[in-house]
Amino acid sequence: MELGNQPGDPGIASGTGTEAGEAPAEEAAKPASSGRNLPVAAGVGVFLGGIVLLTLFTVKATFMLFAGLAAAVALWEMGRALGSKGIRVPVIPIGLGGAAMWLCEYWWTRNAVLAAFILTVVVLLGWRLAGGTDGYLRDVAASVFVLTYVPALALFLVALLAPGDGARRVVTLVILVVCSDVGGYFAGSFLGRHPMAPAISPHKTWEGTAGSVLACLIAGAILLPVLLHGHVWQGLLTGAAAVTAAVLGDLAESAIKRDLKIKDMGSLLPGHGGVLDRVDALLVCAPVTWVLLAVFIPAR
């Protein structure tokens, strides 16, 4: 989630003379404005970051409990959002299936993870039968999407965590995502003039994206040598891939909200919106970062 995309985002337009999600031409030439209480947002971010560090560097398995709680809330937010449009998604079996996948990844085998995923899909096929045939395919497809979008993508947090140096791998991912957010926010706020995808995310600008790229490249070049004993070139490639995934994750969640005609997935986190609004970039960035770190720095 880019810091510029906030509650009250004008992306859902009605009767303004512009297409839905597009800012008027005179507004497009102005710097993006977050519309958020920045001190509150920063305070929440620092608090959450403190929990991440505390869990990672004490008993690192407790990080899974924290991440699992966040995933559960994100699932509830997604289920509620889809339910507002008449799409029925059973959050409980999806959550239980996701938990099984995570436990298999951390303590068992990758084959067990795949089995847990497939068995959850089978459960979802049967679960929805009780609701009749009207909307069956729509609801099952949405349920499998939610299973993939939240628990399955977040599974790569667990994959990053599992090795002996897993805490540092997770920290690398989190810092890269934060740098993408912060770099994009400040560059977009002060320099943003050219909308990147006005129909999807009106506040996202090319200048803001450039700020995200620069911040992630610098962070990657520092983090991999310092935390994981990698090379600077590996850090640059990881940073570039991470920011690409982060921007994609942010735009994808914005597109989902536009499609559902909602502004935010929730309001649990002051200054941020919902939990899913906060972790949208992290979800997509996790598998990309895991792949590159697995290639560059084999787990110990």
Order of alpha helices (4+ residues) and beta strands (2+ residues): alpha-alpha-alpha-alpha-alpha-alpha-alpha-alpha-beta-beta-alpha-alpha-alpha
